[in-house]
Amino acid sequence: MDQVVRRVPASRFPRMLGDWRAGPGPLVRRLADALEKAVRDGRLPVGVQLPAERLLADELGLARGTVAASYQILRAGQLIVTRTGSGSTVCLPPRLHDRLSPWASDRGEEGRDGAPLDLTVAEPAAPLAELLRAVREATDALPATLLGEAPGGARRSALHTGVAALYSAHGPATHDGHLLLTSGADAALSLLCAAYLKPGSRVVLDSPTYPGALALFREAGARTISQPLTPTGWDIPALDRTLTASRPALTYLIADFHNPTGLLMDEEGRTELRRRLSRHDTLVVFDETMRDLDLREDSVPPSRVTGRAGDRNIVYVGSLSKSLWPGLRVGWIRAHPDIIRRLTALPLAAALAPSPFDRLVAARLLEHRESVVARRRGRLRQQRDYVAARLAALRWCRFQVPQGGLSLWLELLDADARQLADQAASLGLALTPGFRFSPDGTLDRYLRLPFTLPPEALGTAVDRLTEAHAALRNTT
Ligand SMILES: Cc1ncc(COP(=O)(O)O)c(C=O)c1O
């Protein structure tokens, strides 16, 4: 595809940059900061070419050397690239796009400019280079898809093939008829709620658990029955007893790098669960959204808990949100074809399907899944280890270093999590207290601490948390 060179005329800069001369520091630095700010808040789009140094200097009433030195600062910060003959082009450096938010906004970034440091979301940043490439390739593929000339079109798409391959690699064997694509895992859970729950239905689920699922089950009018996790994982015989006693319509489990604890069900537990589940008449939903966030070294992926041949009671829910990008609303349900047919017939199914264009992008992005995930794991490991080392020095909390996922589950030994979270908020640190992850409003001595931010920001978070704890101790 032809790359169109976009230029912003130098005459636009005085207005665009506004009152950039105000403030302390050398002029060169102030101009560089003003240009960076214009990029970060979208006034100066990524991909445009900056004016030649002399032209901008004339417009701003500066010496050419000043503009040249400012451009040099931006170049060193990887905010522009300069190629001989084609000038300086604005780009996003990794430090800006490998951040917390799916939109790479300023949300939560290092608590800059007095903004609170937001650790209430546990989301990986977009893999920008791969994403842009996938969007371009999807755009190129659009005409053939619209004309119905692409194999399978958007309906039975490359995305079905890509998702089916994720299952077939580690079982169970999967074809199109086993899959229903949705606009994310929450959408998949909404469909399952619509099909299998009515007011008063019982749902058994881990405690703690993913609050989004909890909210959907409550919204459906279900009665949630919590099955406490132990510090090391699942007590399968206890789960079995709960299933016998409560006979739930639906059982919701996150066995792979559980949100919020990061726990992984061990292989013996999986074998035991497989054996015991066959005795129960409940739809078992395994939420595999976190499955790719395996932070163990050189590990093989966990096996899947499957039913007996022909069993219809096991459903897997998956998503590209944590593996690739939550801004791309793509998830799925993998289940027996009878279940897929039942879900597809729901009026909600069309409303909760990913858009055809998102599918085209997702199919292409999926081709880069292994390298994106490998990079992400490396970074998450480093961040997890950093925050774990910092927290290990604190006497008033304890935790297990998680084998995967995006967060640490912190047990407070002498404080109430809600009070500590309130105190932390007053010091510019937003955290989610444990009761939000509890089906019955307990877990008030736990906090979830995501490690999705870079180490510097995590360091600031631990400093603020320590300060908040000290302040709380002094007042109680
Ligand atoms: C366990 C779990 N399931 C589902 C979701 C929602 O995923 P999606 O963005 O695909 O709707 C999340 C998001 O945090 C999650 O942690």
The ligand as a MOL file (V3000), in Angstrom:
LIG
                    3D

  0  0  0     0  0            999 V3000
M  V30 BEGIN CTAB
M  V30 COUNTS 16 16 0 0 0
M  V30 BEGIN ATOM
M  V30 1 C -11.1300 -13.6810 33.8230 0
M  V30 2 C -11.6240 -12.6460 32.8700 0
M  V30 3 N -12.6250 -12.9430 32.0330 0
M  V30 4 C -13.1130 -12.0500 31.1590 0
M  V30 5 C -12.6000 -10.7610 31.0900 0
M  V30 6 C -13.1850 -9.7910 30.0910 0
M  V30 7 O -12.5570 -9.9800 28.8780 0
M  V30 8 P -13.0170 -9.2370 27.5270 0
M  V30 9 O -12.2360 -7.9710 27.4570 0
M  V30 10 O -12.6430 -10.1760 26.4440 0
M  V30 11 O -14.4880 -9.0050 27.6110 0
M  V30 12 C -11.5680 -10.3990 31.9470 0
M  V30 13 C -11.0370 -9.0510 31.9120 0
M  V30 14 O -10.3500 -8.6020 32.8070 0
M  V30 15 C -11.0640 -11.3680 32.8530 0
M  V30 16 O -10.0680 -11.0680 33.7030 0
M  V30 END ATOM
M  V30 BEGIN BOND
M  V30 1 1 1 2
M  V30 2 1 2 3
M  V30 3 2 2 15
M  V30 4 2 3 4
M  V30 5 1 4 5
M  V30 6 1 5 6
M  V30 7 2 5 12
M  V30 8 1 6 7
M  V30 9 1 7 8
M  V30 10 2 8 9
M  V30 11 1 8 10
M  V30 12 1 8 11
M  V30 13 1 12 13
M  V30 14 1 12 15
M  V30 15 2 13 14
M  V30 16 1 15 16
M  V30 END BOND
M  V30 END CTAB
M  END
